[in-house]
């Protein structure tokens, strides 16, 4: 739902128990220490959120897989696996070890 205030209200009514996550584009050069930036545009939807702790939060599973493949590519446990099997193991690792949850995600920019 792009730029749709009514859409946001509908999501909040339909999914009252989901957490709300705000993703803000912070590549804005106007942001300084203790400064405020006003964002007018947003889009929102229910998405799966992955918490990679020091790497941050992600909503795209492919990004999560890429980060973890880079992290574990030299790990002895995975060295003899084919690319396909390595990706399967990474997906299994995500399901068993990475905190993930459904949330109403509001992307503001």
C-alpha positions as CSV (number, residue, x, y, z in Angstrom):
1,X,0.0,0.0,0.0
2,X,1.8,3.1,-1.2
3,X,1.1,6.5,0.4
4,X,-2.2,5.4,1.7
5,X,-3.2,6.6,5.2
6,X,-6.5,4.6,4.9
7,X,-4.4,1.5,4.0
8,X,-2.4,1.9,7.2
9,X,-5.5,2.3,9.3
10,X,-6.9,-0.9,7.7
11,X,-3.8,-2.8,8.5
12,X,-3.9,-1.6,12.1
13,X,-7.5,-2.8,12.4
14,X,-6.9,-6.1,10.6
15,X,-3.7,-7.0,12.6
16,X,-4.1,-5.3,16.0
17,X,-1.6,-7.7,17.7
18,X,1.3,-7.3,15.3
19,X,4.1,-5.1,16.2
20,X,4.7,-1.9,14.2
21,X,8.2,-1.4,12.7
22,X,9.3,1.9,11.1
23,X,12.0,1.7,8.5
24,X,13.3,5.2,7.6
25,X,15.6,6.0,4.8
26,X,18.5,7.6,6.7
27,X,20.8,8.3,3.7
28,X,19.7,11.9,3.9
29,X,22.6,14.3,4.2
30,X,20.4,16.7,6.1
31,X,20.4,14.5,9.2
32,X,22.8,15.8,11.8
33,X,23.2,15.0,15.5
34,X,20.1,16.0,17.4
35,X,18.4,17.1,14.2
36,X,14.9,16.2,13.0
37,X,14.0,15.2,9.5
38,X,10.4,15.3,8.3
39,X,9.2,12.5,6.1
40,X,6.0,12.9,4.1
41,X,5.9,9.7,2.0
42,X,5.4,6.2,3.2
43,X,4.2,2.8,2.2
44,X,3.2,0.0,4.5
45,X,2.4,-3.7,4.5
46,X,2.5,-6.8,6.7
47,X,6.0,-8.3,6.3
48,X,8.3,-10.8,7.9
49,X,11.1,-9.0,9.8
50,X,14.5,-10.6,10.4
51,X,16.6,-9.4,13.3
52,X,20.3,-9.9,12.5
53,X,21.4,-8.0,15.6
54,X,24.6,-6.2,14.6
55,X,23.7,-6.1,10.9
56,X,20.2,-4.7,11.7
57,X,16.7,-5.6,10.6
58,X,15.8,-6.9,7.2
59,X,12.5,-7.6,5.5
60,X,13.9,-9.3,2.4
61,X,14.9,-12.9,3.0
62,X,17.3,-12.8,0.0
63,X,19.2,-10.0,1.8
64,X,19.4,-12.1,5.0
65,X,20.6,-15.1,3.0
66,X,23.3,-13.0,1.3
67,X,24.5,-11.5,4.7
68,X,24.7,-15.0,6.3
69,X,26.4,-16.6,3.2
70,X,29.1,-14.0,3.4
71,X,29.4,-14.5,7.1
72,X,29.7,-18.3,6.9
73,X,31.4,-18.8,3.6
74,X,34.7,-19.8,5.2
75,X,33.2,-21.9,8.0
76,X,34.5,-25.5,8.0
77,X,31.0,-26.8,8.6
78,X,29.9,-25.7,5.1
79,X,33.1,-25.9,3.1
80,X,32.3,-29.1,1.2
81,X,28.7,-28.2,0.3
82,X,27.4,-27.3,-3.1
83,X,26.0,-23.8,-3.5
84,X,22.5,-25.2,-3.5
85,X,23.1,-27.2,-0.3
86,X,24.9,-24.2,1.3
87,X,21.8,-22.1,0.7
88,X,19.6,-24.8,2.2
89,X,21.7,-24.9,5.3
90,X,21.6,-21.1,5.6
91,X,17.8,-21.1,5.3
92,X,17.7,-23.8,8.0
93,X,20.0,-21.7,10.2
94,X,17.7,-18.7,9.7
95,X,14.6,-20.7,10.8
96,X,16.4,-22.1,13.8
97,X,18.6,-19.2,15.0
98,X,17.4,-15.8,13.6
99,X,14.6,-14.0,15.4
100,X,11.9,-13.3,12.8
101,X,8.3,-12.2,13.2
102,X,5.4,-10.7,11.3
103,X,5.0,-7.0,11.7
104,X,3.2,-4.0,10.1
105,X,6.2,-2.4,8.4
106,X,6.0,1.3,7.6
107,X,8.7,2.4,5.2
108,X,9.1,6.2,5.3
109,X,11.1,8.3,3.0
